[in-house]
Amino acid sequence: MAMARRNISHVSIGILSLALLLGLGILPVAVIRPANAVTNTFQACDIFTAVSDGNINWYRPDTCPGIPSSVAFQGVLSGGSSYMTGMGFDEGSCNSAGVVGGIPNPNPGVPCMYATDFGTSTILVFDNTGAMIGTCAPTGAGGAAVESVEAVEGTGGVAPGVIAGGPDFRITSGGGAAIETGPLPCGSADALTLHPATGGSGTGGTDWVDLSADKCTVLYTGEGFEIKSDNICTNTQNPDFLPADSLTGTAYALKILPDASVIVAATGSVVHVSSGGVITSTCNTGSAGSGGLFSLDILPGGAAFATGSFGNNQIDYLTVAQCDAGQASPTFSFDGTSGDGAATGTVYGVAIFGEAEVVHTSTSTSTSTSTVQGVPEFGAGPGASTLFAAAIGIAAVAMLLRLRKFPVQKPIP
């Protein structure tokens, strides 16, 4: 029995020591944390293609940043109705967990991607594991046929929030066009606000929007031959950024580069426009996807971009320098509906995680008040390590107290 008493004492000391080490952070929680369902999260340069069957395909390039030589299919983000189009990321929220158990930013249930469901006029919300976790505003509240969305972090100009555009956004029924804004994070109980704008010459709407560095000026296309401009802080229309009939192809998705110039997918080509509103170059005219160049996003760093075609689902990569040189063919391309289990359909949206957006900041965005945030899990999300260590510590102390109550018989002399 003397041996039994010593064993109980050793177990008690061992459990208490483990609890103290965990609580002090000397022993990493990841060493003993249980297996977590999160095995993959969005990483820089991951590219997402929105397709016409309500899904979003997720791929990872072999190079970041820069032009890849291959992409690996990661999975499908599902939950849409029919046509999925533009997407945007709240990167502060996406990246708020840090590395846990070797997994970068495992944030199940935390808003990360906002994606437009054109078919139901709804902005869908996904976490950075690819799971749909809700909507931004009620279903159908995203304006008529919402087509593009951007998440704005930090301070200055408009408050942090989402900015969306669509071909049929109207201030009133039959009235003028509009740009829509909402809070960040945005959940199903949140309301969206309409800002008056002059519609483009194609749809008469504000299909594709992007916010300038002043966080007030929105540049947008209405599927016409110009790029329009509106100040949503003062609700005033600016002169066109690119005047009417400047383009030879219908203008769709556009992005503002770090130098304030603009690159736009214009059906038969990609067009680079200077910060002063002057066309400097066109490129990708010889692509197999030209004639349907519709969606576009900028890689981290701002030196390269990817554009998608609704004509043949092809995703094309070029550098901005190659575009300025008038390069007719993409440096790398792939099928935006390919992959084992990937959705099939026509590509109507392209988004790149870590995109070089002039309104993005490095400030993390709190998600504690989100109406679509899930319940924190041990081993996932902000503060998970502390919660897990505390739970083990409490359990260890309780077990120690219980062991001390066990009657231990004196050793036989």
C-alpha positions in Angstrom: 0.0 0.0 0.0 3.0 2.3 0.5 3.6 2.0 -3.3 -0.1 2.8 -4.0 0.1 5.9 -1.9 3.2 7.1 -3.7 1.6 6.4 -7.1 -1.5 8.5 -6.2 0.8 11.3 -5.0 2.8 11.2 -8.2 -0.4 11.3 -10.3 -1.6 14.3 -8.3 1.6 16.2 -8.7 1.8 15.4 -12.4 -1.8 16.6 -13.1 -1.3 19.8 -11.1 2.1 20.5 -12.8 0.5 20.0 -16.3 -2.3 22.5 -15.4 0.2 25.0 -14.2 2.4 24.7 -17.3 -0.6 25.1 -19.5 -1.9 28.1 -17.6 1.4 29.8 -17.6 1.8 29.1 -21.4 5.0 27.1 -20.9 3.6 24.0 -22.5 1.9 24.7 -25.8 -1.8 23.8 -25.8 -1.4 22.5 -29.4 0.6 19.5 -28.1 -2.4 18.0 -26.5 -5.4 19.9 -28.1 -8.0 17.5 -29.5 -8.2 17.1 -33.3 -10.2 20.0 -34.8 -12.5 19.7 -37.7 -10.7 22.7 -39.3 -8.0 21.4 -41.6 -7.8 24.2 -44.2 -8.3 27.9 -44.2 -8.1 30.7 -46.8 -4.4 31.6 -47.5 -2.9 34.5 -49.4 -3.3 34.3 -53.1 -6.0 31.6 -52.9 -8.4 32.3 -55.8 -12.2 31.8 -55.8 -14.4 31.5 -58.9 -18.1 32.2 -58.6 -20.2 30.1 -61.0 -23.7 30.0 -62.3 -24.9 27.0 -60.3 -24.8 28.9 -56.9 -21.4 27.7 -55.9 -17.9 29.1 -55.5 -14.8 27.1 -56.4 -11.6 27.5 -54.2 -8.1 27.0 -55.6 -4.6 27.5 -54.3 -1.7 28.6 -56.6 1.8 27.1 -56.3 3.3 30.6 -56.2 2.4 33.6 -54.0 2.6 36.4 -54.9 3.2 36.3 -58.6 2.1 34.3 -61.6 1.5 30.6 -60.7 2.4 27.6 -62.9 -0.4 25.5 -61.4 -3.4 25.7 -59.0 -4.7 23.0 -56.6 -8.4 22.6 -56.1 -9.4 23.0 -52.4 -13.1 22.6 -52.4 -16.5 24.2 -53.1 -18.3 26.9 -51.1 -22.0 26.2 -51.4 -25.2 27.9 -50.4 -26.1 30.1 -53.3 -29.1 29.8 -55.6 -28.1 30.3 -59.2 -25.7 33.0 -60.4 -22.9 33.9 -58.0 -20.9 37.0 -58.9 -18.6 39.4 -57.0 -16.9 38.7 -53.7 -14.9 40.6 -51.0 -13.1 39.8 -47.8 -13.0 41.3 -44.3 -9.3 40.4 -43.9 -9.0 41.6 -40.3 -11.8 39.3 -39.3 -10.5 36.4 -41.5 -7.0 36.6 -39.9 -7.9 37.3 -36.3 -7.1 33.9 -34.8 -3.4 33.5 -35.4 -1.9 30.1 -35.9 -3.5 27.4 -33.7 -2.2 23.9 -33.8 -0.3 24.5 -37.0 -3.4 25.8 -38.8 -3.4 29.5 -39.8 -6.3 31.4 -38.4 -8.9 28.6 -37.8 -12.0 30.8 -37.5 -15.1 28.6 -37.9 -18.3 30.7 -37.6 -16.5 34.1 -37.9 -17.4 36.3 -40.9 -14.7 36.4 -43.6 -16.0 36.4 -47.2 -19.0 38.4 -48.4 -20.3 37.0 -51.7 -23.1 38.1 -54.0 -25.9 35.7 -54.9 -27.2 37.5 -58.0 -30.2 35.1 -58.2 -31.7 36.0 -54.9 -30.3 39.5 -54.5 -28.6 38.4 -51.3 -25.1 38.9 -49.9 -23.9 35.6 -48.4 -21.4 35.4 -45.6 -18.7 32.6 -45.3 -16.1 31.9 -42.7 -12.5 31.3 -43.7 -12.9 27.5 -43.7 -15.4 27.9 -46.6 -18.6 27.3 -44.6 -21.6 29.5 -45.2 -22.7 31.0 -41.9 -25.5 33.4 -42.8 -26.4 36.5 -44.9 -25.6 40.2 -44.8 -29.1 41.7 -44.3 -32.2 39.6 -44.9 -32.6 37.5 -48.0 -33.4 39.7 -51.0 -32.4 42.9 -49.2 -29.1 43.3 -51.1 -30.8 45.4 -53.8 -32.2 44.0 -57.0 -29.7 41.6 -58.5 -26.7 42.4 -56.3 -23.5 41.9 -58.4 -20.4 43.2 -56.5 -19.4 43.7 -52.9 -16.3 45.0 -51.0 -15.5 45.0 -47.3 -13.9 48.2 -45.9 -11.9 48.1 -42.7 -10.2 50.8 -40.6 -11.1 54.5 -40.2 -11.6 57.5 -42.3 -14.3 58.2 -44.9 -17.2 55.9 -44.6 -17.5 53.7 -41.5 -16.1 50.2 -41.7 -18.7 48.2 -43.7 -19.7 46.5 -46.9 -20.2 48.4 -50.1 -22.3 46.7 -52.9 -23.5 47.5 -56.4 -26.0 46.0 -58.8 -27.6 46.6 -62.2 -31.1 47.3 -60.7 -30.2 49.1 -57.5 -32.7 52.0 -57.2 -33.4 54.7 -54.6 -37.1 54.3 -55.3 -39.1 52.1 -57.6 -38.3 53.3 -61.1 -36.0 56.0 -59.7 -32.3 56.7 -60.0 -29.5 54.2 -59.4 -27.8 53.6 -56.1 -24.8 52.2 -54.2 -25.5 50.2 -51.1 -23.6 50.1 -47.8 -23.9 48.1 -44.6 -22.1 47.5 -41.3 -19.0 45.3 -40.7 -19.4 42.6 -39.7 -22.8 42.3 -41.4 -25.4 39.8 -40.3 -28.9 38.9 -41.2 -30.5 41.4 -38.8 -28.5 44.3 -40.2 -30.0 46.9 -42.6 -28.4 48.2 -45.8 -28.4 51.9 -46.8 -28.9 53.3 -50.3 -26.8 56.1 -51.7 -27.9 57.9 -54.9 -25.8 57.5 -58.0 -26.0 58.0 -61.7 -26.3 54.6 -63.5 -24.0 53.4 -66.2 -24.9 53.6 -69.8 -25.4 49.8 -70.1 -27.7 48.5 -67.4 -28.4 51.9 -65.9 -27.1 50.6 -62.6 -24.0 50.4 -60.5 -23.0 46.8 -61.3 -19.3 46.6 -60.2 -18.0 48.9 -57.5 -14.6 49.6 -55.9 -13.7 52.2 -53.2 -10.9 54.7 -53.5 -8.2 55.3 -50.8 -10.2 58.3 -49.5 -12.9 55.8 -48.5 -15.6 58.1 -49.9 -15.1 57.9 -53.7 -16.6 54.9 -55.4 -15.6 54.0 -58.9 -18.0 51.8 -60.7 -19.2 50.5 -64.1 -22.8 50.0 -65.2 -21.9 47.7 -68.1 -21.4 50.6 -70.4 -18.3 52.1 -72.1 -17.2 54.4 -69.2 -16.2 54.3 -65.6 -18.3 56.5 -63.3 -17.6 58.1 -59.9 -19.7 58.9 -56.9 -19.0 60.3 -53.4 -21.0 58.2 -50.9 -19.8 60.3 -47.9 -21.6 63.4 -49.3 -24.0 61.6 -51.7 -22.8 63.6 -54.7 -22.0 62.5 -58.2 -18.5 63.2 -59.5 -17.5 63.7 -63.1 -16.9 60.4 -64.9 -13.5 58.9 -64.1 -13.3 57.6 -67.7 -15.6 59.5 -70.0 -18.4 58.0 -72.0 -17.5 55.9 -75.1 -13.8 55.7 -74.1 -13.9 51.9 -74.1 -14.5 49.7 -77.1 -15.9 46.8 -75.0 -18.5 46.7 -72.3 -16.9 47.4 -68.9 -17.5 44.9 -66.1 -15.4 44.3 -63.0 -12.8 46.9 -62.1 -10.1 47.3 -59.4 -8.1 50.3 -58.2 -4.4 49.6 -58.0 -2.1 50.9 -55.3 -1.0 53.8 -57.5 -4.6 54.8 -58.0 -4.7 53.7 -61.6 -7.6 51.3 -62.5 -7.7 48.0 -64.3 -11.0 46.8 -65.8 -12.3 43.7 -67.6 -13.9 45.0 -70.8 -15.2 42.0 -72.6 -12.6 41.6 -75.3 -9.6 42.9 -73.4 -8.3 44.1 -70.0 -7.8 47.8 -70.0 -5.4 49.8 -67.8 -6.5 53.4 -67.0 -4.1 55.9 -65.3 -5.0 57.7 -62.1 -5.9 60.7 -64.2 -8.5 58.7 -66.2 -6.5 58.1 -69.4 -6.3 54.7 -71.1 -2.6 53.6 -71.1 -2.8 50.1 -72.4 -4.9 47.1 -73.3 -4.0 43.4 -73.0 -5.2 39.8 -73.1 -6.9 40.4 -76.4 -5.7 37.1 -77.8 -6.9 35.0 -74.9 -9.2 32.0 -75.5 -11.5 33.7 -73.0 -11.6 37.1 -74.7 -15.0 38.1 -75.7 -16.3 37.1 -72.2 -13.8 38.9 -69.9 -16.0 39.8 -67.0 -14.5 39.4 -63.5 -11.2 40.5 -62.2 -9.1 40.8 -59.0 -5.6 42.0 -58.0 -3.0 39.7 -56.4 -1.3 40.7 -53.1 1.3 43.3 -53.8 -0.6 44.8 -56.7 1.8 43.7 -59.4 -0.4 41.1 -61.1 -4.0 40.3 -61.6 -6.4 37.5 -62.6 -9.5 37.8 -64.8 -12.3 35.4 -65.6 -14.3 34.8 -68.7 -18.0 33.8 -68.8 -17.4 32.6 -72.4 -15.3 29.6 -71.6 -14.7 29.7 -67.7 -11.0 30.4 -68.3 -9.1 32.3 -65.6 -6.1 34.3 -67.0 -3.1 35.7 -65.1 -0.9 38.5 -66.2 1.3 41.1 -64.5 0.4 44.8 -64.7 3.7 45.3 -66.5 2.8 42.7 -69.1 -0.5 44.4 -69.6 1.3 47.8 -70.0 3.4 46.1 -72.7 0.2 45.0 -74.5 0.7 41.3 -74.0 -2.0 39.6 -76.0 -2.1 36.2 -74.2 -2.2 35.2 -70.6 1.0 34.1 -68.8 -0.9 31.3 -67.0 -4.5 30.2 -67.3 -6.8 27.4 -65.9 -10.4 26.3 -66.0 -12.3 28.0 -63.2 -14.8 25.1 -62.9 -12.2 22.3 -62.8 -11.3 20.1 -59.9 -12.5 16.8 -58.3 -16.0 17.6 -57.1 -15.9 21.2 -58.2 -19.1 22.8 -59.4 -19.7 23.2 -63.1 -21.0 26.3 -64.7 -20.1 29.6 -66.2 -17.6 31.8 -64.2 -19.1 35.2 -63.2 -16.8 36.2 -60.4 -13.2 36.1 -59.4 -11.7 37.0 -55.9 -8.2 36.6 -54.5 -7.6 36.3 -50.8 -5.1 39.1 -49.7 -6.1 41.1 -52.7 -4.3 44.4 -53.1 -7.2 46.7 -52.2 -6.3 50.4 -51.5 -8.9 50.5 -48.7 -7.5 47.5 -46.8 -5.6 48.0 -43.6 -3.7 45.7 -41.3 -6.0 46.5 -38.4 -7.9 43.5 -37.1 -11.6 43.9 -37.1 -13.5 42.7 -34.0 -16.2 40.1 -34.7 -17.6 39.8 -31.2 -20.9 41.5 -32.0 -21.5 39.7 -35.3 -25.0 38.4 -35.7 -23.7 35.4 -37.7 -20.8 34.5 -35.5 -20.8 30.9 -34.3 -20.1 29.5 -30.8 -16.3 29.4 -30.1 -14.8 25.9 -30.1 -11.8 24.6 -28.2 -8.8 24.8 -30.4 -10.4 27.2 -32.9 -10.9 31.0 -33.0 -9.5 33.8 -30.9 -8.8 33.0 -27.3 -9.3 29.3 -27.9 -5.9 28.4 -26.4 -6.6 30.3 -23.2 -10.1 28.7 -22.9 -8.7 25.2 -23.4 -5.9 25.7 -20.9 -8.2 27.1 -18.3 -10.6 24.1 -18.8 -7.8 21.6 -18.3 -6.5 23.5 -15.2 -10.0 23.5 -13.6 -10.4 19.8 -14.3 -6.9 19.0 -12.9 -7.6 20.9 -9.7 -10.9 19.1 -9.3 -9.3 15.7 -9.8 -6.5 16.5 -7.3 -9.1 17.5 -4.6 -11.0 14.3 -5.3 -7.8 12.2 -5.0 -7.0 13.8 -1.6 -10.3 12.5 -0.3 -9.4 8.9 -1.0 -8.7 7.0 2.2 -5.1 5.7 2.1 -4.3 2.8 4.4 -1.1 3.1 6.5 1.6 0.7 5.3 2.0 -2.5 7.2 5.2 -2.4 9.3 
